[in-house]
């Protein structure tokens, strides 16, 4: 009877998503509608779409459990950092300028942004390939996060869960792309906020926590607020910085700014996205930070199963358990849709049409993008079945993509003297540095057991932060040197020009 109530709740969610998809899909007519929603999204739609793409089961399961295990209540710093740096500061610094330039120049993807700014087809191609390949591990981590929850709470085969999330995501994308996804994200964002609030309430009142008094006692214990060693402190800071500033260079996040209707909506979006992140991320990491109250050192589950097992022990009513599962499914589906749409549209427009078949019509590009969405989801499923922790897969993906693109993107919005040489230096340095832990993981999967390889494979967040910092530094240094030597012309059209046709 318990599982029936849970499945009914999930079924209601799926039916609602399909209804939104069918209704919104009728309004998706062009490739601009499919990729950036006709640039007509309001503040709530944009902000919640950004937030739901930001936080998935990866955060609730992989990161919340991992940081709670290692740092106790200190792990909440990651949620606060995500709200302050990953949402408030990101929207403050990037949203309005990105919306302006993408609307004026009719930019639909991140590689197109680089081509318009640095006037380099090679850079556009490089960005398209890197985005499509290295968003796959992130997408796979979404599958894995939700599968671990279903395994513990529903006792169903992880394959069934992966099929559910894949089918819902593919249908939402095939029915209408950005428009459908944004409207679905609005509903899913409300579900996520409601679900996290419920989770916090039930976890606090559980027998393991004993309310605010138990929480206060936990904060004074060695497991609640442990003394961090230097290496632990560095690792925690790296996690906060990667999960906060890493979003500044992710194409699926930046693309949310492309669809904002106007400057007024962009300003309002700052407040909404920050509140959403503070509740959802702060709440998620807070729940994970309480894991030592639920388990001893001997009974602690493996990292990816900590939070799911905690939720099982809380013993929520069946309907509320269904709401929580819908929360995790909604978070995962919205993130998967954003990743898939960004990766697939990038490959179809910026590589296949731009390089291989320039005569392809918009209708053909839309059809190809939908096919690539299916291919991408299947590829993600295959990677999800490898023996790689959620946190590692996500850090490899975020590190490589943000390490490569954050600096060339952000600096270009503010510094007119940033040039092609500086952008290439930033991209390649960030890419190579962030690739080190990912290559180490591949070597370990191939049977290499050297201690240095194992250690490097687990340092994804640290290398991601180093990659972003080195890339940022080289963008400035190389651009300044190149200006002194070659005196290249400034691309003024990027900052003031207007392209008439979408």
N, C-alpha and C positions, 0 to 999 in steps of 0.2 A: 504493500500500500504506500509505503514511504517513497519508493522509487517511482510509483505511478504519478504522484503529485509533482515530483521533480521533473519527470519527463513531460508532463502536461505544461508546466511552466516554460520549459525549453521550447516546446512545440509552439506555444503562443508567441514567443519571441521570434522564431523562424518565420511564422506566418506574417507577423507584423513587418519583418524585414522584406519579405517578398512583395507585400502590398506596397511598401514604399518604393521598392525597385521598379515595379510595374508602372506605378503612377508617375514617378520621376523620369523613367526611361523615355516616356513619350516626348519629353522636352529636350532630349539630347539629340540635336540635329547635326552638328558639325564636329570637327576634330577639336575645335576650341571648347565646345560644350563638353565633350568627352574628357578633356584633359584639365581644363581650368574653370569649368562650369559657366562659361560665358562671362567670366569676371563680374559676377553679380551677387556674390555671397555677402550676407550681412555679418555683423559682429558675432552674434551667438553661433551662427552656422560655422563661421571660420574658426572661432576660438575653440569650440567643442570638437570640431574636426581635427584641429591641431592637437588638442589634448588627448583625444582617443587614439590618434596615430602615435603619440608619444608613449602612452602607457598601455601595456598589454599584459597578458599572463606572464610574460617574461619578467616584468617588474614585480608583480605580486608573488610569483613563485620563485623564480631564479634569484633575483637581486634581493628581495625582501628577506628570503630565507638565508641566503649567503651572508649578507651583512649582519643580520641578527645573530647568526651563529658565531661570526668572528668578532663582532664589536658590541653586541648587546644594544643598549639604548643609544649608543653613539651612532648606530646605523641610521637613526632618524635624520642625521645631518644630510644624508643623500636626498631624502624627500624634500627637505627645506631648500637645499641647493637646486634641485630640479624646479621648484616653484620660483625662486629668486632669480637664478641665472638662466635656467632653461626655458622659462616662460616669461616672467616680467621683463628681464633685461633683453632677452631675445626679441620680444615684440617691440620693446622700446627702441632698440637699435636697428632692427632689420625690417619690420613689417611695412612701415610707410614708404621707405626708400625702395624696397623691393617691389611693392605694389606699383609704385610710380613708374619705375623703369620697365617693368614687365608689361604694363598697360600701354605705355608710349611706343615701345618697340615690338609689341605683340609677341613677347617671349612666352613659350609654353613649357619649356624644360630647362633644367640646370645646364646641360651642355650648350643649349642655344644662348644662354646667358653668357657663357665663356666665349662663344664665337662672336657675339655682338660686342663684348667688351674688349677682347684681345685680338679679334679679327684673325682667328686661327682655326681652320677646318680640322687640322690634326688634333688640336686640343679638344675640339668638340667630339671627335671620334674616340679619343682616349677616355674622356669622361663618360661617354655612353657605354663603352665596354666595361670599365671599372664598376660603374653603377649597377649594370645588369648582373655581372658575375658576383660581386661582393655584397649585394643585398640578399642573395640567396641564403647565406648562413643566418642572417637576422630573421628572415622569414621562417627558416627551419626552427629557430629557437622559439618562435611563437607557437608552432605546432607542439613542440616538446613541452612547453610550459603548460598548455591546456591539457595535454595527454596525461601528464602526471596527476593533475587534479581529478580528471575523470577516472583514472585508475584507482585512486584512493577513495573518492566519495561515491562513485557509482558502481565500482567493481566491474567496469566494462573494458573490453579490449581497447588498447590505445589506438589501434587502427580504425576502429569505429568512430572514435572521437575526431581523429584527423580527417576522416572522410566528411564528417558533418561540417567542420569548420571550413574545409576546402570547397565543398559544394555551395555553402552559403556565400562565401567570399566570391567565388567565380560567378554565381548568379547575379549578385549585386553589381559586379563589374560589367558583365555582359549586357545587363539590362540598361545601363546608362552611364557608366563611368563616374566622373567627378560629381555630377549633380545628384545621382542616386546615392553615392557614397557619402556626400556631405549631409544629406537629409537623414540618412541612416545613422550617421555619426552623431547627429543632434539628439536623436532618440537614445542611442547607445550611451551618449555622454550623461544624459539624465539618469539612465539606469545605473551607470557606474557610480555617480555621486550618491544616489540613494543606497546602492549596495554597499559601498564602503562605509557609509554612516552606520548601517545595520551591523556590519562586521565588527566595527569598533565597539559598538554597544554590547554585542553578545560576547565578544572576547573579554572585555573588561569585567562583565558580570559572571564570567565562568568560574568554576570551582578552582581552577588553576591560578587565576589572577587575583580573585577576591576584591574586585573593585579598586577604588582610588587608594585605599589604605594598603592593599597588597602591592599596588604599583609603586607607592612611595617607599615601601620596604625593599622592593626589588631594585629601585634606583640606588639604594644605599649598599647593596650587596656587590661582591666582587664579580659576579656574572652579569649583573644588571648594567653597571658602569665600570667595566674592567680598566685597569691601567694598561694603556697601549704602549707597546714597544715602539721604537723608532720605525722599524719596518712596517708594523701594523698601521701606524699613523700615516705613513707615506702611502700605503695601499688604500686606506680609507679616503684620503684626500684625492688620490688618483681616481677612485671610483666616483666620488662626488663631481670632480671636474669633467670626467669623461661623459657621465650620464647627463650632465647639465650643459656644458659647452659643446658636447658632441653633436647635439641637435642643430647647432648653428651651421653645420656643413652637410646635413643629410638632405638629399633631394626631395624625399617624401614630405619633409617638414617645410622646406622652403617653398615647395609648390603650393602650400596652403596660403601663402602671402599673395601668390599670383592671382588667386580667385577673389580677393577682397574687393567689394564694390567701390569704395571710395575712402578718402582720408579719414572721414568721421568714423566710419566703421572700424578702421584700423586702430584708432585711438581707444574706442570702446572695447575692442578685443583684448587690449592689454590687461584690463581689470578682470575680464571674464576668464581668460586663460590662466592668469595667476591664481585666482580663487580655485579653479578646477584642479590645478596642479597641487596646490597646498592641501586640499582635501584628499584627492586620490593618491598622490605620491606620498604625501606626509602620512596619511592613514595606512597605506600599504606597508611602508617601511616600519611604522610604529608597531603594526601587528607582528611583522617578522622579528622585531627586536625583543619580543616577549617569549621567544622560543625556549629559553632556558628555564622558564617557569613550567613549561609543559613536558620537558624531557630532561633526563640526566645525561651525563656524558656517555654512558653505556647505551641508553635507549634512543639517543638522537638519530633520526633518520638521515639518509644521504641528503645532500644539499637540496636537490630538486624536489624532495618529498617532505621537507620540513613544514612549510605553510599548509599544503593539502592535509597533512596528518593533524595539524593543529585545528583546522576547520572541522575535521571529523570528530575530534575530541570535544569540541565546544557543544555539539549536539543541538543544533538549531532545529526549529520546526521544519517540516518537509517543504512547505511552500517557500519559506525564507531561504532554505538551502537551495531551492530551485532558483530563487532570485540571485543568490550569490554565484551560482554556476552560470546564470545568464550574464551576470556582471563580467565574469571572466571570459565567457564566449564572446560577448559584445566587445570587450577590450581587445581580444585577439583578432576577431573578424575585421574590426575597423583598422587595426594596425596592418594586418595582412593585406587588406584592400589598398591601403595607401602605398605600401611597399611595392605591391605587384603592379599597380597602375603607374607608379613613378618609373620603375625599372622597364616595364614593357613599352610604355609610350616613348621613353628615351631611346630604346633600341630601334623601334620602328621608324621614328621621325629623324633621329640624329645619326643613325648609322645606315639602315637599310634604304630609306628614301633619300637621304642626303648624299650617300656614297655609292650605293649599288643600283638604285632604281629611281632616279630623280623625276621621272615622268609619272610616278604613282599619284593618283588622285587622293583627295582628302577621305573619300569613302573607302578607298583601298587601304589607306593608313589606319583608319578606324577598325576595319576588319582585321588587318594584320595585328594591330595592338591587342585585340580581343583574343586572337589565337596565341599570341605570346604570353598573355595573362595565364592561359591554361598551362602552357609549357613551363612557365615560371613556378606556378603552384605545384606542379608535379615534381619539378627539380627540387623544390624546397622540402617536399615530403621525403624524397630519397636521402637528402642530407640530414634530415631530422632523425633518421634511423641509425646514424652513426653514434658511437659511444663518446659523445662530447657534452660536457655540462652546459646548461643553458647560458650561464654567465659568460663562459668562454666564447661560445658561438657569437653572442651579441657583441662582445668586446672586440672580436676580430673584425666583424663587419663595420661597426661604428668607427673603430680605430683607423681602418684602411680608407674608408670613404671620407670621414671628416678630416683625417690627417692629410688627405690629398686636396680636398676642396674648400675647407673652411676659410683658410687665409686668402686664397685668390678671390673668393666670393665676397667676404666681408670687407676686405681692404678696398676692393674695387668700388664699393658703394660710397666710400669716404675720401679716397685719395686718388686724384686724377692722374698723378704721375706714376701710379702703379702700371707696369707694362708687361709685355708678353714674356720677356726673359725672366722677370721676377716671378710671374705666375707659374712658368714651367719649373723654375727652381723650387718653388714652394710645393707644387704638386708632386714632383718626383721624390723630393726628400721625405715628405710626409708619407707617401705611398711605400717607399722602401723600408722606412723605420717601422711603420705599423705592420708591415708584412712579416716581420721577424717572428713574433709569437705564433702567427697562423701557420707559417712554414714549419715551425718547430712541432706544432700539433700534428701536421700531416706526417712528419717524420716519425713521431711517436706512434701514430696509427699504423705506419708501415713496419713497425717492429723495432725502431731505434730506441734503446733504453738508456742512453747516456744521461747522467744526472743533469747536465747543463741543458739538454734538450727538454727534459721534463719541466725544469724550472722556468725556462723561457716561455714554454707553452702556457703556463699559468700566470704570466705577467701581461696579459692583454690590455687591461686598463692603464697600467704604467706606461707601456709603449705607445698607447693611443694618445696620452697627454703629451709625451715627449714629441711625438710626431706633429701634433698641432702647434706646439711651441716653436719647434725648429722650422716648420713650414712658414709660420708667421714671420719669424726673424729673417729668413732668407728672402721672402717676398719683398721686404723693405730694403734689405742690403743689396740684393742683386739689381733691383729696379733703380736704386740710387746710383750704383756703379754704372749701369747701362746708360742712364741718362747723361752721365758725365762723359762717357766715351762716344756714344752714337747720337745723342740728342734726338731721340725719336719723337715724332709728333704726338701730341695728346689727342686721344679719341673723344673730341668734344661732342660728337653726335650722340654718343652713349648717354650723356648727361642732359642733353637738351633736345635731341632730334625726335621726330614723330614718324612712325610708319602708319600709313593710312589703312592698308588692308590687313585683316586678321590672318 
